Amino acid sequence: MGFALMNTININDFFDPYEMRDYLSSPFNLNGRTIASNGYLIISFPQFGEFPEWDKSHYVDMGKITSQIYIDRDFKPMPDNLKFPDLVQCGVCAGTGKASVVKCQECDGEGEVELENDFHIYEFECKSCDGDGEIITKGGNDECENCSGSGSAYLITDYVDVMGVYVRPQYLNLITNVTGIEVFPDKEDRKLFFKCGDIRGLIMGMII
């Protein structure tokens, strides 16, 4: 996908095209802005591109969610003394950089399986794919999504302390070296807000 590269922040990095929630699988336009999110971080640009308009009848109130990133806050320059954890061998592809994604055969990609008896039909989360509908195996010709083909990744428990908000290092890497980036740590809500010119966004923090 060849979406826009603006101010060295690539909108492609802020959504997952394979996301089961369709509304997070591509950018969309809302109130004169182009927005992308993967559920853990969100970014908003001045509107560009031929992206679909957000369906305001959707059960997710995206207008309310995005409104918080436009609030004027006491932004500060990104700290230059952040301590990133070391990368380790990717556990998904075993360091090969290649991992195949296939549809789970047990649930036929639905993420749920049904159990039926004489009285009821029960639905359970598929144990083979943990409800993802897909199974990832090392090898093949596809680039490993977990490590972006590098063979190295951060541990799921890794974090970076940004002025009291703990964020995943792979998400922070998306904005750390952007010229003019500023951040506001909301320690109470565990959110790291950021801005650069007309670009606004936030990264959800972790509970440590």
N, C-alpha and C positions, 0 to 999 in steps of 0.2 A: 504494500500500500504506500502511495506516495503523497502523504499529507504534508502540510506546511512545516517548514523549519523557520521559527521566528526567534530572533535574539538568542540563538543557540539552544533554546528549549524546544525539543521535538515533541509535538503533540502525540506522535505515535507511541511514545513511552508511557502515556498516561491512561491508556485503555487496553483491554485485552480482546482482540477480535474473536477469540474462542470462548468468551464469557457466556455462560448459559443464560444470564439475564440479558436479554436482547438490548435493553436500553443502555447498557454499559459496554456493548461490544463495538461501538464506533462513536465518533464525535457527533454532536448535535448542536443546533442553534436555539438559543433561548434569550428573549429580550435584548436582541442586538449583540449577543455574545456567542462565541463558539466555545463549547465546553466539552471536556473529556474527563472520564473518571474510571477507576477500576474498583471503586468501593473503599479503598484505603487512602487514596489521594485524589485530588480534583484540581483541574486547572481551567482558567477562563481567559480567552483572548478576545480582543475586539473582533467582531464577526468577520469571517473570511470563508471562502470555499462554499461549494454546493452541498452542504450537509442538511439533513432533514431537520425540520422544526420539531422541538420537543412537544409531544402530545400531552397537553395540560390536563387531559382527562385521565391520565395514568394515575395509578394509586400512589405513586411516589411523588411527593410535592417537591420537585427539583427546584422550583423557584425559591422556596423557603430554605432549602439546603444551600443553594448558591448565594443567597443574600448575605450570609454571614461573612463571606470572603470579600465583600465590597465595603465593609465597615471600616472607617478610618481608625487606625490603631497606631500605637507608638512603635513603629517599625525601626529596627536597628540593622546596621550592616551585618552580613553573615560573619560569625566569628571565624577567625583564621587559625584557631588552635584546636580545632575539632579532632578528636581521637577516634579513628576508624579501626574496627577489628581486622584481623588478618583474614584473608580469603583462604578457604580450604578446598579440597577436592570435592567437586559437585557430587552429591549423593544420588542424584537422579540418573545422570549419565555415566557415573563412575569415572569422571575426568576425561571422557572421550569427546565431549562437546556435541554428541549426537544422541538423540532420543526420539523414538517413534511414539506417536499418539494414536491410539486405535479405539474404536468404539467398544464399550464393554458389552460382551456377548450375553452376560447373564441378565442384564436389565435392558438390553438393546439401546443403550445410550440414554435411557430415561433417568437414571440415578435412583430409581425405586423399583422394587419388585412386589408382586402381589401374591398373597396367600389366600386361597378360597376354601371354605368348607361349606357345609350344608346350610349355614345360617348367615354368614357374612363374608365380605371380601376385605382383607386387610392389606395395607400398604406399609412397606418397610424400606428404610434406606438400604440400598444395595451395599453389601459388605465387600464385594469384589473390587468396586471402584470408589468406595467411601462416599457414594452419592454424587460423584462427579460426572458419571456417565461415560468417562473415558479412562483408559489405563495407559500409563506411560512406561515404556520399557527402554532400556539403554540400547544403543546401536541404531542401525538404519541410516537413512539419508537425511532425516530432518534435524534441523538445528535444535539443540536442547533449549527449551524456553526458560528453564530455571537459571541457567548460567549464560544465556545468550550465545552459546557455542564456544565459550572460553574454556570450559572444563573446570572452572573454579567458581565458588559461590560463598556467600556468607551463611553461617548457621542460622536456623530459624529463630534462635534465641538472641542473636546479636543485635546490638543497638548502638546508637550514637546519642550522647547527651548534648542537646542544643539548648543551652540556657535553662535547663530544668525540664525540658520535654524530651522524652526518649523516643527516637524514631528509627525505623529500619534503615540500615546503611544503604541498601540498594535504591531506596526511594530518595534519600538525601543526596545521593550521587547525581541525581537528575538535575539538581539546581545549584549544587555547591559552587561550581566554578563559573557560573553565569555572571558576567560583568554587571555590576549595579544591583545585584539581588539583595533584598532586605527581608528580614524575618521578624515575626512577633510570636514569642512562645506563650501560649495560653496554658499555664500549668494546671489550672483548675479543671479544664475540660480536656487536657492532654491533646492539644492540637497545635501544630506549628503552621502559622499563617505565613505566606510569603508574597512578595510583589516585586515586579521589575517593570517600570514604566506603566503601561496599561494592562499588563498581565497580572492576574491575581490567582491565588491558589492556596491550598492547605494540604498538609500531610497529617494523617491521624497518628497520634502517639501510642506508645505501648505501655502496658501495666508491668512494672518491674517489681 
